[in-house]
Amino acid sequence: MLDLLCGKDPLELGLRTYEGWNITAFLDHLSSCEKCSKSKESLIDKLNSIIGGEDIGERP
């Protein structure tokens, strides 16, 4: 499970449903949440590992 820095529940926010993760809602939350936006890259990396994406390594 992905723990958001703001402490809110991804299920209650609609970021995760029975079908899986809602990527658009997740990115919207990162943009609008002050606490989560501070660690945007880290949270995206965590979600990427959860959904089975490739590790892209260091960002420029």
C-alpha positions as CSV (number, residue, x, y, z in Angstrom):
1,M,0.0,0.0,0.0
2,L,1.1,3.5,-0.7
3,D,1.2,5.9,2.3
4,L,0.5,9.5,1.4
5,L,2.5,12.1,3.2
6,C,-0.7,14.0,4.0
7,G,-2.0,10.9,5.9
8,K,-5.1,10.6,3.7
9,D,-6.4,7.3,2.5
10,P,-5.9,6.7,-1.2
11,L,-9.2,4.7,-1.3
12,E,-11.2,7.6,0.2
13,L,-9.6,10.0,-2.2
14,G,-10.5,7.8,-5.2
15,L,-6.9,7.3,-6.0
16,R,-7.3,3.5,-5.7
17,T,-10.4,1.6,-6.7
18,Y,-11.3,-2.1,-6.9
19,E,-10.0,-1.9,-10.5
20,G,-6.6,-0.5,-9.5
21,W,-4.9,2.8,-9.3
22,N,-6.4,5.9,-10.9
23,I,-3.2,7.5,-12.2
24,T,-4.9,10.8,-13.2
25,A,-6.4,11.3,-9.8
26,F,-3.1,10.4,-8.2
27,L,-1.2,13.0,-10.2
28,D,-3.9,15.6,-9.5
29,H,-3.6,14.9,-5.8
30,L,0.2,15.4,-5.9
31,S,-0.3,18.7,-7.7
32,S,-3.0,20.0,-5.3
33,C,-1.7,18.6,-1.9
34,E,0.9,20.8,-0.3
35,K,2.4,17.9,1.8
36,C,2.5,15.3,-1.0
37,S,3.8,17.7,-3.6
38,K,7.0,18.1,-1.6
39,S,7.9,14.5,-2.3
40,K,6.2,14.1,-5.7
41,E,9.1,12.1,-7.3
42,S,9.4,9.7,-4.4
43,L,5.6,9.0,-4.4
44,I,5.6,8.5,-8.1
45,D,8.5,6.1,-7.8
46,K,6.7,4.2,-5.1
47,L,3.5,4.0,-7.2
48,N,5.6,2.9,-10.2
49,S,7.0,0.0,-8.2
50,I,3.6,-1.0,-7.0
51,I,2.1,-1.1,-10.5
52,G,5.1,-2.9,-12.0
53,G,6.6,-0.1,-14.0
54,E,10.3,0.0,-15.0
55,D,12.8,1.7,-12.8
56,I,14.0,4.7,-14.8
57,G,16.8,5.5,-12.4
58,E,18.0,9.0,-11.6
59,R,16.2,11.9,-13.1
60,P,18.3,14.8,-14.5
